[in-house]
């Protein structure tokens, strides 16, 4: 049990409030599933017979909890001393707890425990017990959990909410649960309905999947179900195969697989949740570019690849500087692109060469993280400086001149304001027709 969260005290307080309001409650869903698996529980869901808001308000006052209203009538209570833990209260869906469970997604989530029997759950999460005799399990969720099997509660499960397809992928990635044949068939049948989900819901569900360490297993399930091209148009067939291969190599680079390859800067970059999601989305999207033979314009992805393949160390640094400079405020995305380019290269047969490129990416990412001004030096002159020193107005020609001197700085051709200004004067004279006399 987490040291900063005392579920016993919180659930006791909830039981007292329910008694005062003549309501009943049941622990439901993931908190029971995770307890049975021996996984640390950070969130608890409780279904109530009455409106959750009055209960939540009373509980928040007594237990110093922050209160938030979520969608679908759910009220979330968060302990101020432990913001990673939370208690969600919802109203019972249906006439009784059995009717409520019948509307849930998978059997492993369709279990309930009366709040008055909470001691059984508390003993389990504290390691003092191995059974919950009062568990309500009408669909055999506990059995399916032991067999690591993912089974839909009913035939309408995915039709009622196609977002459950993405939830299935998440449970595959997080818990290693494999859908049975009938659940696979029902999910495949509902895949076209993923289009009915709002773009925000799609992004949110995919982010919840892609943040998980074993997310690639979940993405592989989405591919098997035929869901990837609905979520990412063009990601099918050989393109999907390459995307999955790239994802698995990306896992190696950021240290998820632990197979001995060590790139400290790359591993550090992939540690945060936000970066892990961004990296994996980049890996999925890059596959379309990799297989787009008709594309003639070098994309950011192809340019990152070219940087890594530049043999001379100095030339590589100069090319990387230009790439990061042009990335501007999105320079973090340049790092993602370098990692994806390295992972893509690892999908080929020449592993020795691929590891060499990954080492180059590691050097650049280390520089970006710890020695950024060496990689992206501040400009020596601004546009205003050039306007004042050369007596020229703001114009597209000034922009081109400013870009030229900036590129010269990034290539170490100039290293001081004086040298930069001298270069700007020469370029202005060479292209005097673009700068008419004032």
VOGU-122466 format. One record per residue: residue in one letter; x, y, z of N, C-alpha, C, CB in turn. Coordinates in steps of 0.05 Angstrom, whole numbers, plus 5000, padded with zeros to 4 digits. Each point is the difference from the previous one (the first is absolute). Glycine has a CB too. Layout:
# VOGU-122466
AXYZXYZXYZXYZ
...
# end
This chain:
# VOGU-122466
X501749765000498350245000501750255000496449755025
X502950454960501650254998500150145027498750044951
X503750055057500450125026498550265003504449785002
X495150364977498750265002497049994998504050204981
X494849565016497149984997498949785018500450164953
X497949925065498749815018497149964990502950145040
X496849654944497349944989498149925022502149864956
X498950025065498249925021498650235013503149625009
X498450594997498750245012498050134981504150075027
X496749954948498250134980497549844996504050204978
X496249545019497649844996498349985025502549734966
X498750285057498450015025498450265000503549735025
X497750494968498650264999497849994980504150245014
X496449644963497949974979497749835011503450044963
X497249745051497849835011498350165019502949604994
X498450575022498550165020498150194985503849975033
X497150164946498350194985497749854987504050304992
X496649474997497949844987497849925020503349834966
X497650105058498149925020498250245008503249665018
X497950584982498550245007497950064978503950185026
X496849764949498350064977498349774991503350344986
X496849445029498449764994500749894972496350165030
X506249864963500949904974501749755004499950474980
X500549384998501749775000502250044979496249705015
X506150174990502250024981501449744995500550475014
X500849514963501649764993502650094987495849734993
X506450155016502550034985499649854974502850045042
X498050094936499649874973502550044983495050095004
X505149734976501950044978503049965006496750304983
X504949895008502949974999501349965027499850274960
X499149855062501249985026499949715010498850475010
X499149384982499749725007501949834983495250085015
X504749984959501749854981503050035007496650084964
X504350165042502850045006500849885026499950424974
X498249595046500649875026500349704996497450365023
X501049524961500249714995502749934986495049974997
X506050224987502649954987502450085016497650084958
X501950045066502250085016501350264991500749535011
X497850634973501150254990499250235019499749834952
X502150365052499550235016497550154990504950055011
X493350005007497550144993500350295006497249595010
X502450584970500250295003497250134997504749984982
X493449885007497350124997497949805007501750314965
X496249785048497849835009497450114989502549875042
X495949954946497450074990497849885018501850024952
X496350155055497849915017497450084986502750045043
X495549764954497350044989498150045023501149734958
X497250475040498150075022497149974990503450315020
X494849654999497249984993498850284997499649575025
X501650634986498950274997501850194985497749935043
X501550324957501650214986502850025013495850254987
X506349754997502750005012500850285010501249634970
X497750595019501050265008499650075030499050144953
X498649825058499650065029501949835017495250124991
X505249635002501849835015502850104998497149614991
X503850474984502750104996500550265015500049794955
X498050385046500450265014500349955030497350234965
X501249605047500349945028502749875006495049945004
X505849874979502549865003502450194997497849584984
X502050604997502250194995500450185024498950004951
X499050085062500250175024501449865023495950244986
X503449505017501049855023502949914996495449865010
X505350084966502649874995502050174985497649575000
X501950694998501950184986500649904972502050135045
X496049854939500349904973499250224980499049535015
X502450484963499350174977497949864984504650224999
X493449934992497749884985500050104972497449975042
X502149854939499850074972497849854987504950104998
X493650034984497949874985501149904973496450295023
X503449464972500849884975497549964982504149785022
X496450114954497749944983498449765010502650184962
X495049795027498249775006499349995029502049754962
X497850485052499150015027502049905021495649944982
X506850025011502149915019501150235016501149624969
X499150345057501350205017502649885010495550195014
X506749964982502649915009500950155025501249894952
X499849965067501150115025502949935002495549955023
X506250264981502949965000501150105027500250064949
X501349775065501350085025502050224994499349555021
X500750664995501950224995502949915005496450335013
X504049485004502749915006501049784981499250125048
X499049784935500749784983498550034973500949695040
X499950504943498550064976500049784979501150475009
X500749334993500049794981497849795006504950074993
X494049945030497849825008497350154998503149745031
X494850114962497450135000497849805003501950354971
X495849755037497649845004497850114982501249905048
X497749934935497950084981497449895009503350014962
X494750165040497349925008498150034976500950145048
X497649654947498050014978497449885010503649974965
X494350105022497449895007499649734987498050465005
X500849365009499549734990498450024973500149815047
X500950044933498650004974498249754999503850244978
X493649815024498249775000498649975027502849784966
X495550025036498449965024501649915024496149904970
X506049955025501649895022502949964990495949775020
X505850134997502849974994500449804977501250125047
X497249684951500249804978499450144973498849625032
X499250544968499350154975502350194992495149965011
X506150165010502250184995502449854987498550295039
X502249494973502249844990499549904972501149865047
X496450084946499449904974500550204978496649715021
X503650554986500550214981502950074997495550185011
X506249685003502950064999501349874976500150055050
X502550014946501349924975500949715000501450474995
X500449465024501249745000499549865027503550154968
X496649595032499449855024501950075023498249634972
X504350425021501950075022499550275013503449734975
X494950435012499250255011497149995011503150234968
X495649555029497249975008499749855026498650014951
X503050075068499849885027499550225020503249644987
X495650295035499250195021500449885027496750224969
X503749965051500249915028498550205017504649784992
X493550135023498550195017501950165018496049695000
X503550565003501750175016500249905028498850394971
X499149495039500049905028502049765002495250155006
X505649734971502049785001502850104992496349684989
X504150585013502550124991502549895014497550414990
X502149485034502349885015501349784984497850125043
X500649734941501149794983501950114979495849735008
X503450504980501750134980502450125012496050094972
X503750045051502250135014502149795008496950365016
X502249414993501949795007501549904975497049865038
X501750134940501349914975502150204991495849764987
X503650505013502050194990502350045020496450234975
X503149695050502250025020501649745002497250325026
X502049484958501549755000499349825023503650234977
X494249835037499249835023497849804993501250385029
X498049614946497949814993500349934970496950195035
X501849594957500249924972497349944988504549825010
X493350265004497349944989498150225009500949515002
X497150524982497850185007497449844998502550424982
X496749455039497749834999497450144994502249725032
X497750544972497550154994500050114972499650115049
X502449834935500250104973497549934984505049985002
X493950214984497749954981501249984972496650255030
X503349524959501449944974498149844982504550015024
X493450114965498049854985501049904973496650275023
X505649854966500949934973502749855000497650404983
X503349515040502549855001502550164995497449624985
X502650635024502350174996502549915014496950374994
X502749525030502349915015501349764986497950155043
X500549674946501149774985501550104975496249715017
X502650484969501350104976502650145006495550064979
X504650075044502450145009502249805005497250375020
X502249414993502049795005501149894974497649885043
X500650104937500849894974501250214981496449665006
X503850595004501050234984498350024974504749945020
X492750044984498250004976498250255002500149494997
X499650644980498250244999497549924985504050315000
X493849715015497449914989498050235003501049525012
X497650544966497950215001497749905016501550184955
X497250015060497849925017497649914983501650325035
X497849824943497749944985500450054970497250115039
X501049804944500350034971499950284990497949564996
X501050635020499850284992502350175011495149944997
X506849935016502050165015501450204983500749615028
X500350314948501550194983498150184984503849664998
X493950244996498150174985499050235018498549604972
X501150345054499150215018502250215003497249675025
X505350254975502250195003502549904985498250165045
X502249924930502349904985502750085013497250034958
X502750165060502550075014501049775017498550475001
X499849335004500949775014502149834984495549995023
X504650054952502049874983502850105009496849964961
X503450305044502550125009500649925029499350384969
X498549585046500449915028501149715000496350315016
X502749534966501049734998503050004994495549844984
X505450334998502850034994501650085024498950124953
X499950065063501450095024500349785021498150464992
X499849375011500149785019502049794990495250095014
X505049884959502049824989502850105007496949884962
X503550385035502750115006500750015029499550274959
X498549805057500650045029500049745016497950454996
X500349374997499749765016500649744985496650245026
X503949784948500649764985497649834994504450015020
X493250114981497549854996499649964970498050185043
X501349584948499549934972497049964995504649794997
X494350354984497149964994499549724990499650484989
X498149415019499349744990498950034971499049825047
X500549964939499250014972497450164996502349564993
X495850415024497450144996500350295005497649595014
X504050495006500550285005501550134977500149915050
X501849954939501450104976498150054977504149755014
X494150064982498150034978498250245004500149504992
X498950535032498250225006501450274997497449715032
X505150294977501650254997500550074971502149915044
X498649894940500550044972497550114986503549645000
X494350255007497450094988499450295006498349535004
X502650565020499450275008502150214992497649805038
X504650114950502250184993499150244983503149615002
X495250354978499150244984498750215018499449714961
X499550225061498650195018502050185015496249675004
X506450264995502050185013499850284988503049615008
X496150414967499750264988497950185014501349794957
X497050085059497950155014501150145025496649694983
X505850235026501250125023501150284992501249555020
X498650644997501150264994503149984998496150235023
X505149954962503050004999501350035027499750204955
X499049955063501150035027499949745015498550485001
X499349374996499849745014502149814989495050085008
X505349924966502049824988502850065010497249974959
X503450295042502750085010500449935029500050384967
X497949665049500249945029500449705004497150405011
X501349444975500249715004502749904990495149964995
X505950154983502649914990502350095018498250024953
X501550215059502150105019500149815024499350484984
X498449435026499949825023501449744993495750215016
X504149714959501449754991503050054996495849854978
X504950365008502850054992501850075023498350144956
X500649945066501750075023500949755015497550435004
X501349344991500649755014502749894990495149915007
X506549975011502549884991499749804977501750075046
X496349764956499749794979497850084980501449665033
X498550604961497950104982500149864972500350445024
X502149484967500249884974498349754997504650194996
X495149665026498349774999497150084995503149765032
X496150464980497250104996499650104971499850125048
X502350014942499850104972499949764981502650425012
X498949374994499949764983497249885000504849915011
X493850105012497349905001498150174982500849825047
X499650444954498450184983500549944971500250365035
X502249584958500749924972498549744993504550235003
X495649585015498749744995497050044997503649775026
X495250424988497250054999499250164975499849985050
X502250144936499550174977499350285008498449614976
X502350475049499250265010502050224994497649775036
X505050164959502050214995499450184977503349685018
X495950224958499450194978497650185005502149674970
X496250265048497750175007501150235018496749624997
X505150325021501150205018502150174986499049705039
X502650174944502250144986499849914970503050015042
X495550144942499649934972502749954986495850274999
X504349514986502449924986501749805015499950444979
X499449515046501649825016498949724999501250385031
X499349494946499149734996502049844984495250155003
X504549594995501849834984502950035008496750054963
X505049985017502950025005500750255016500849764958
X497650455039500550255016499649945030498650294960
X499349565046499549945028502149815011495150064992
X505849754991502149825009502550155007498149644970
X502650565013502450165005499650175025501150004951
X496550115052499550175024500449845026496850284973
X502249485027500249835024502949925005495449824992
X506150124987502849945003501650235011499649684962
X499750565028501350245010499450055029499850204954
X497749765054499250035028501649825018495450134985
X505049625006501549815017502950085002496849634986
X504350474993502850095001500250265017501049804955
X497050365044499950245017500049925029497650264964
X501049535043500049905027502849925009495349844994
X506250044988502849935006501750255006499549594970
X500150615013501750245003499550155026500050044951
X497549965059499450145024500149825025497250314974
X503949455022500549825022497749845011503450325011
X494449664974497749855010500549704999497050374986
X504449544993500449714996502349905017498350044954
X503650135053502249915017501749784988497350145038
X503449884936501549784987503050064999495949904973
X505050295042502850055001500950254985500649525004
X497850584977500750254986499750235019498549814956
X503550365046499950225019500650274987501449685036
X496650494964500350274989498850195021499749844951
X501950245068498950155024498350244993504049855024
X496950314957498550244993497349934988504350254993
X495649544990497549924988498149885021502549914957
X498749945061498349885021498950225018502849584999
X498850625008499050225017497850154985504550035022
X495850014952498050154985497349865000503750184971
X496349555028497549854999498849945027501749814958
X499250315063499049935027497350135006504749955015
X494950304977497550135008497749904984502650415012
X495049605000497649904986499550154974498149875045
X502150394957499350174976501949944977498250365030
X504449614976501949944979499649734988503350305023
X496049504994499649734991497749994980501849825043
X496150334963497750014982500850134974496850015039
X504650224963500850154976501849834982499650425026
X502349444987501849834984498549784985503650095034
X494649794979498649784987498150094978500349755043
X498450484961498450114979501850074976496750185033
X505649934972501950064978500849754985501750405026
X498749384989500849754987497849894983502949905039
X494650134969497749904984499750174975497749845042
X502550424961499650184977502349984980497450315030
X505049654980502350004982499849784979502850195036
X495949584971499949774983498750074973499849705040
X498350484961498750074974501950154982495650035023
X506150144989502050154984502149814989499250405028
X501649414989502149814992499149844975501549975047
X495949974951499149844977498750174978499349635033
X500950634969498950184980502150064979496750205033
X503549624948502150034979499550254982500749505001
X496850594998499450234983500950265011496149744983
X504550275043500750255013502850084991497149895040
X503150364950502650094990501250215019498549914954
X499850235061501050215018501149875026496850334981
X505749735026501149885025498350085024504650014980
X494349805034498550065024501850045024496149744982
X502950365040501650025024501149735008497250395015
X501349414981500949735007502349914983495449885014
X504450174959502249924982502550175005496649864967
X503050395041502350175006501549905025497750394977
X500749535043501349895024501649754994496250195028
X502649654955501449754991502650074986495649774995
X504450444988502450084985502150115020497250114960
X501950035061501950105020501549775012497150395010
X501549404999501349775013501849854981496149965029
X503350054945501749854981502450164989495949764987
X504350505022502350164993502549905014497050404993
X505049524992502349875011501950185016499749684962
X500950565027501850185014498750125025502250104956
X499249885066498850105026499450294999502649655023
X499150524965499650285000497650074981504950085009
X495149794968497850054982497349915012503249944961
X496949845054497549915013499050205020501549524993
X500450595023499250205019498850244987503649855030
X497650244948498950234985497249944990504750144988
X494949635000497449924990497949985022502349764962
X498650135061498149985023499350285010502049565012
X499950624988499350275009497950134983504750055017
X495549914957498050124982497349875005503550094965
X496449655039497549865005498750105026501849604976
X499850425045498950105025499150294998502949675025
X498750494962499350294997497450024985504850135000
X494949734978497550024985497749875015502749994958
X497949845061497849895017498850215018502249564998
X499350655008499050225016499049925027498950234958
X498749855048498849935026499249715002498350465003
X501849404974499449715000502649844999495650094977
X506550015035502549864999499949735014502350444999
X495949545021499749745013499149784980498950245043
X499549854938499149814979502349914982495550225001
X506549954997502449914985501449775014500650474982
X499549545044501249785015498449754996501750325034
X495649704967498349774995500649884972496450205029
X503949984952500549914972502749854998497250394983
X504849715031502649865000499849725012502350455003
X496249535018499649745012498549814982500050215045
X497949894942498549844982501649914976495850235014
X505949964976501849934977501949785008499650474983
X501449545042501849795009498549735002502750355025
X494949664986498449765003499349884973498150175043
X501350004938499449914973502449854988496850394994
X505549735010502549874989500549735013501950454991
X497349525034500449745014498249784989501350265040
X496749814945498249794988501349864977496050275014
X506349834976501449884978501949795010499550424973
X501849445008501749785007502750085012497949754963
X503250485028502650085008499950135028501450074952
X498649765069499850105027502450165009497149615010
X505250324981502450155008499950294991502749574997
X496550474978499750274989497750155015501749844955
X496250025051497750125013500850095028496949724974
X504750125041500950085026501850244999499549525015
X502150504964501750234996498450254997503549714978
X494350285007498350234997498650075026499449894951
X499849915064498750045025501950145020497149604993
X505550335006502050135017500350294992502449575006
X497450494968500150284991497650165010502549854959
X495150025040497650135011500350055029497249784965
X504050035050500450035028501750245006499549515006
X502650534978501850235004498550264996503949734985
X494550294994498650254994497850055022500849934951
X497949865058498050045021501350095026497049664977
X505350225029501450085025500850304998501749535006
X499250554970500750284996497650185003503749864969
X494050065019497650165002499050025029498749854954
X501749945061499049995028501950165019497949554990
X504750425006501950115020501750234989500049555021
X500350474953501850214989498650134976504149745015
X493550364990498350094978501250234984496149855027
X505250334986501150234985502249924981498850295039
X502449484966502049904981498749894975503149885038
X494550024966498549894977498350214986499949565024
X498950624992498450214989501050275011495949704995
X506450404995501250255011498150234995504649824992
X495350375027498350244996501050154976499150035049
X499150104936500950154976501850235008495749884977
X506350175006501950225005498850274994503749684990
X494550334990498750254992497049954996504350174979
X494150035027497149994995499450154975499149965049
X498450014942499150164977500250305005497049624987
X502450465037500250285007502850104998496049955030
X505949884979502950074998500850064972500949725040
X498250104941500750044972498750244988500549514996
X497050545012498650244989501550265008495649755003
X505350265022501450245010502850024988497349985042
X504149804958502850014991500250044970501349705038
X496950194946500250014971498050204987501549535001
X496950595016498150204990498049894981503550335006
X495549435000498049884982497449965015503649774973
X494150245012497449975013499349705003498550454981
X499549505035498949735002498849924974499250065049
X501549704942499049904974500649704997500650464979
X498349405002500849734995502949974995495549914982
X505750295005502949994994501650005026499350234956
X499849935064501350005026499849735013499050495005
X498749384993499649745011501949804988495350105007
X505149914966501949824987502950055009496949984961
X503750285043502750075009500549905028499950414971
X498149625046500249915028500349705001497250395015
X501449474968500249704999502849924991495149964990
X506050184990502649944990502250025021498550154955
X501450075060502150045021499649815023500450484987
X497149455018499449805022501149734992495950255014
X503749674961501149744990503050005001496049944971
X505250295023502950025001501049965029500050314960
X498549815059500849965028499849715008498450475010
X499449394982499649725007502149824988495150095004
X506050004974502249854987502750085009497149954960
X503050225061502550105011501750164981500049615029
X498750514951501450174981500450285011498049744962
X500350345057500450255014499749945030498350294961
X503149865056499949945029499850255017502649594991
X497150644996499750255016498150194985504749955018
X494450254996498250204988501450144977497650065044
X505050004960501450144979500249844974502650235036
X498149514967500149834977497349964986503849765021
X494150234996497349964989499250254985498849695038
X501750544973499350254986501650044974498950205045
X503649724955501650024976498949824978504150115028
X495049654980498849824981497450114989502149615024
X496350514994497550124991500450224980498049895045
X504150274959500650224981500849894973501550295038
X500149504962500949884975497549884985504649905019
X493749974996497649884987498250224989500349605031
X499550624984498350234991501150124974498750095048
X503949934951501250114975499749814977503350255028
X496949494978499749804978497250004989503549725022
X494650334995497250004992498850285003499549515014
X502050684976499250285004497350064987504850125002
X494549734977497450054986497649955019502149894956
X498449955065497849955019499850215021500649514992
X501450675010500050205020500350284987502049675034
X495950444955500250264986500850225020496549854967
X504850345022501050235016497650145014504050064969
X496550035055498050145015499950294993500549675037
# end
